[in-house]
Structures are given as C-alpha cells and as structure tokens.
Amino acid sequence: MSGKEFFLDRYERLGWKYQDVTLKQSIRVNNSNTNGKKLIQRLSDSGTHLQRIPFLESGYWVLNSKVSPGATAEYLLGMYSIQEAAAQIPASVFSHIKGRKVLDAAAAPGGKTVHLADLMENTGEIVALDVDKWRLNALCNHLERCRVSNTVVYLLDAQQASSLNLKFDRVLVDAPCSGNFAADRDWFKNRTLKDIERNAGLQRRILTEAVGCLNEEGEIVYSTCSLEPEEDELNIDWAIKNLNLQIEEIYCTGEKGVTNIFGKQLDPSIKNCKRLWPGETQGFFICKLKKRRLKS
Amino acid sequence: MNTRAITDFASQFGVQITLNLDLMVEKTGRFYLVNPSLKPVVRESFFSAGVYLGKAKEGKFFPSFYLLGMLAKKEANRIFLDKKSAWLFICGRDIFRESIVRIQGPGKKDTNTLVFNEFGECLGFGRIVEKLRESVMSNEIVVRNVLDIGDFLRRER
C-alpha cells in the first residue's frame, strides 16, 4: 500500500483534490531581537522584498532577494528565522505562555523552540528534547544565534521525558512524522502505509509521555507535517479516548479536522483540530489538548 | 568552577566582568549562564543550558556571541566599520584602516577589539595588529578577524 495513486485516492476520500505545490520561502521575525517594521525596511534596502503572511503574527513570504535570506547579517544576528509558514503556527496556539514551564518534546532543529522563546520573551523555562545529537548541535546554534536564554536542552527521547521529574504547564509535541509531498519531492516514492502506521505508534507513545509530564491545567499542542490521518485525526481520537484528554478550539488558518476517516466515525470534537492541505503552506495538522476535567 | 578563562578573555578587551558562580554551569569545558528560575530544571545530563558563554580547550578560550554581547554592554574596546567592510568582516576577512569609521577605547596593539557595524550591532571580534590611532597606510591590515557571526554558517557545513 504505497505509491502516488494510493495516497492521492486517500486524500480525495478525505475531501481534498491533489494539486502540485511550489512552496514560497518564508521567514519569522524574532520580535525579542528586533523591531519588525525596521527589519522589513532594512531588508528591503538591501534587496530582500517581503510580503506579510496574512494568517500569521510575524511571518513574511520572501518575494525576491539579492542574497540568500539565510546569509544576511540580519539573519546571523538573530533578527529572524527561516521557518515554513505552517510551522509558525504551533507555538502560537498556546494560551498565556509567558513565564510558563514549557516542554518542547521533539525540538531539533529548533525553529519552534526559538519561536516559543520569542513568544515567552525569554521568561519562564523551556526544556527542549531530541534524540539526535547532530540535530541538537544545530538546535544549540539556533538558540545562540537568536540569543535565547530560557532554554535547557537534553539529549533525550521524548518517550522518556518523565525521567527528568518535571511537570510542565505547556507541552509542544511537534511529533516526528512521515512529512508530506509538498516539502519532499520524492515523498510518494519513499513512503508506505506501513511507515505511516509505525510513525503513528511512536506519536502515541510520545503523546502518552507528554500527558504524564503535564500539569493538571496544562495544555498540549500536537502537530505534524503529515497529511496521513493515522498520524493526525486518528491519533487524536485515540488520545481523547485513552489518555483522558479533550480538544480545545483553536483559532488559526486551516480546515476543520476530518471526523469521518474512510468510513470510521471519530469523536465529533475532532472538528476542532486544524488540517492544512498543501497550497499556501505545506501540509500540516495542529490541535490543542487539555486534561479532561472530572465532572463533580 | 574555574571561570578564569572567561574573565581573562574579557580583560583582553579592557573590561572586567563578574560572574555569579551560583548561576554558572559547566560541562566538558563549556560554560553556561542560567537565570535563577532556569537552574532548578538543569539536570546533570544537560546538553546545553541558558546562555552559552564559550569553551575552554587546551589552554585556549573560544567565546560565544552571547559573551561578546555581554562585553559590548560594557566599555570594551570597539571599532565601527563602514557597510562594505562590515559585510567583508562577516565573510571572514581582516580589517583595513580605511574601513574603520570610529574607534572607542585605546586601540592598543596586541589587544582585542569588538567589531560593530553601522547600526551598532556586534559582528564579532578581532586582534589589533597595528596601533589603531596611529596613521598607517590605509590599505594596511590593522585588525585580524578572530571570530565573526558568519561562523554560524561555517560551523554547519
């Protein structure tokens, strides 16, 4: 069960007709390090022209640029990060994040960690985990470049997060996933349903661990850049039935989560998840979860 | 914890810094500064914590850009470059006398100086190899590039 036709048929059954996508490069202004307006002017003066992304707070598409946006002085000074538009959403979905204790469960290469720190204005504490030492080096470079000061990094599998004996107010599970064709030209050639089911299993285990590390009133934001329902709606349906979680409504771009997956009816609250089909952004899935309150 | 490598490094810019040892953590020669609320979440197994200040290795000290930023907040030696030279500095090039638009500090030979762009942003540091305040040939190298922010690109190659 693999191949382009197999997956395109699934997407169509989920309500989306395939279209080829060319992603625009996008950046996110690090407001802790610069004034957005001044930065845009400064980049424009040196030949980098940007367009505001309407559904993001600090995101801009790069329309054209004389130099690579990843090699300007402004980039090297941490004034902005290069971050795909959809990837700029998850950190912004948390409520009241300043001063909180936050777990970034699968953090490398650190784009969302830096975004969290920026939203927190370097207050509170972020604990960032990843299993890949090489990618953690990239994360640490990213933190240094963007002058992040509120983060502790561990070489640790998110499935073992509880070994730190810490409880968190906010947990970001930007789960390791199968990705999507918009960000990977060879995606259809390289993926099978078996791979996807294996990733879905890993994501459930990470979610289970995340719940164990969460304070009673805490929030989990779960996201993937996968279009496959096993990693998205089906996992969240499983989580609300098995981990005593409820889905919170979120206000961001995207379509409602799909509540009927190939004939299987899911919990109606799944509609409060957001699914982004490739187009203006890559494919993405986001939802916010809280522990279910016991009825008295 | 011996933080002499850091304070000695700072003194090469003509400034003294005081570090709160209670808020410093060290791992394999790498020094980190954490804020008081962060310290309780730092376990022995940490990979990095708070802000990285630099690493001491084989008698040498390799500073981070955050440490340079700390020095920049003090009266450390500094020079300001014109736009083109600032770009060349980021690309790893040394500095000619004619590129410097302003000097702050004595600019003595064989000391270090922070290097700033026209916006007053610290781009790195260099070693003064000719007295900055003496008239020398405009095409003579006066500051050798030691570290610049282009390093963020080079270190990921």
Interface residues (C-beta under 8 A of the other chain):
Chain A: G70 A71 A73 L76 L77 K101 G124 E125 V127 L136 A138 C140 N141 L143 E144 R145 R147 V148 S149 N150 T151 V152 V153 Y154 L155 L156 L164 L166
Chain B: V34 N35 S37 L38 V41 V42 R43 S45 F46 F47 S48 A49 G50 V51 Y52 S64 F65 Y66 G69 A86 W87 I90 N117 E121 L123 I149 G150 F152 L153 R155 E156
